[in-house]
Amino acid sequence: MCTRPNKATAHGRRCFTSGARDRAAVGVFTPKAAALFVATGVGLFYYFHYEKQKLLEQRQKELESRSIGRPHVGGPFTLTTHEDKPFSDKDLLGKWSFVYFGFTNCPDICPAELDKIGSVLTSLEKDYGTIFRPVFISVDPARDSISQMKTYLTDFHPHIIGLTGDYATVKTTCKAYRVYFSTPPNADPKGDYLVDHSIYVYLMDPNGQFVEAFGQSSTPDEVVERVKKEISEFEKETGRKV
């Protein structure tokens, strides 16, 4: 394209080639700019891929750390429920479990702890439903027969399962959960003897792994908040709900 000379173009005609028009149309998007654009896109892709991998590795390390840092509490056992049915450690899997060791002749501590478990269950079940399995394991098998356990538990939360068995099985179960108890091995069911034992409510996750031990000083509200936190962490780590 050429223009004729005028006063503004006294030095003659000015011509614009088709290449000049093309460059004007393309503007700043030159081959160099295009290459820079592509390089930036590739760089961002690898950056976010790297960050994602780093996040996944960090989460895996946290998971391994939580697992390694846990004390080894719990193990295989087979006892009998207050409904006269067999119950083993496998029956705890798939639920969040509260495991408490005590005895029915306990004057005050055991009833208070079982009431606490009931209060915690009532609160948690409103939000999560029946994803919890509370068990009360007797450390006084000589006096805590199936019928005695059944009668005793009528005063507490209906979902609590009473477990009892022979002395050797109870002793093995207590050892697995690191529970101390002083019941004599040849105790007379009609005898008058004292029983001392560890006072903890053990929280086990749906995989049967130990999570926390709540002592007497733990309030129901504190237990509820901790359990909620553990459920949230479990769901993040495993990607599933119970």
Sequence and secondary structure as in RCSB ss.txt:
>XXXX:A:sequence
MCTRPNKATAHGRRCFTSGARDRAAVGVFTPKAAALFVATGVGLFYYFHYEKQKLLEQRQKELESRSIGRPHVGG
PFTLTTHEDKPFSDKDLLGKWSFVYFGFTNCPDICPAELDKIGSVLTSLEKDYGTIFRPVFISVDPARDSISQMK
TYLTDFHPHIIGLTGDYATVKTTCKAYRVYFSTPPNADPKGDYLVDHSIYVYLMDPNGQFVEAFGQSSTPDEVVE
RVKKEISEFEKETGRKV
>XXXX:A:secstr
 EE   GGGTT  EE  HHHHHHHHHTT  HHHHHHHHHHHHHHHHHHHHHHHHHHHHHHHHHHHHHHHS     
  EEEETTS EEEGGGGTTSEEEEEEE TT SSHHHHHHHHHHHHHHHHHHHH S EEEEEEES TTT  HHHHH
HHGGGS TT EEEE  HHHHHHHHHHTT  B   TT  TTS     B   EEEE TTS EEEEE TT  HHHHHH
HHHHHHHHHHHHHS   
